[in-house]
Amino acid sequence: MGKHYPLLDQEQVETILDSLKFSPKRQSGSHCQWEGYTNGVRRIVTVDHLKKGRKEKYSHRLLSKMIQQSGLPKKDFYSMLGF
């Protein structure tokens, strides 16, 4: 049985990316692209700025896409918040 991970909001995702030394590079409309390196590989993570604000939770699908773009396993991504 796999571990259940909670949905995250924009502030939590950006906190994780910041702690991974990613930095915001471009903003286009409701999206911001964060750039950083994972295991020596340049990565771009697109963070959706949700219409209802920074505390609205991302869907499983959208959150999974951002984690995948970061190049980290889900467990390591969440561990940056102490999960």
N, C-alpha and C positions, 0 to 999 in steps of 0.2 A: 504494500500500500504506500502510495507516495505522500509526501508532506504537502499539506495545504498551505498555499501562500495567499495572503490577503491582497485585494486590489489596492493599488497605490494611486495617489493624486499627483498633480503636477509638481507641487512643492517637494514631495518625497522623491520623485524621479530626478528632479534637478539637484537635490541634495546628494543623491547617490552619484550622479554624473560628476558633480563638483568634487566629491571625495575621491573619485577615480581620476582626477586631474583633467577631465574633459572641460571644454570651455565653449560658450555660445559663440558661434561664428556668423551665422546669417539668420535673419528673420524675414519670412515672407508670409504676409497675412497672418493666419492663425497658427503658423508652424515656426519653430525655431530649430535650427540645426546645430547640434553640439558636436565638436570635433575633439578626438583624443586618440590615444594609442592603447591597445590591449595586446600584450605579448609581442610588442614591436610592430604591430600592424595598425595602420591608420584606420580609424573608424569614424563614421558619421551616424549620429543618432538623431532622428527627427522627432521632436517633442511637440505634440499637438497641444495648443493652448485652447482648452475647452471653453465653450461659450458661457457656461455657468460659473466659471471661476476656478481658482487654483485648488480648491478643496473637493471638486467633483472627482470621482474615481474613474480611472480608465477602464475600459472593457478588458476582458481576458485577452481577446485577440489583439487589441492595440498595444497592451502592455507586453505581451509576448513578442511582438514585432520590435519594440524598443529594446527589450532584453537581447533579442537575437542580433540586432544592429550593434549592440555594445561589444559583442564577441565574448561575453561571459556566460557561464552556465547560470541558470536561474538561481541556484543555491548561493553562488558567489555574489550575484547582483543584490539579492535580498540581504545577504550578510552585512552589507555596507550600512544597513539600518538596524543591525543588531538582531535580525531574525535568524 
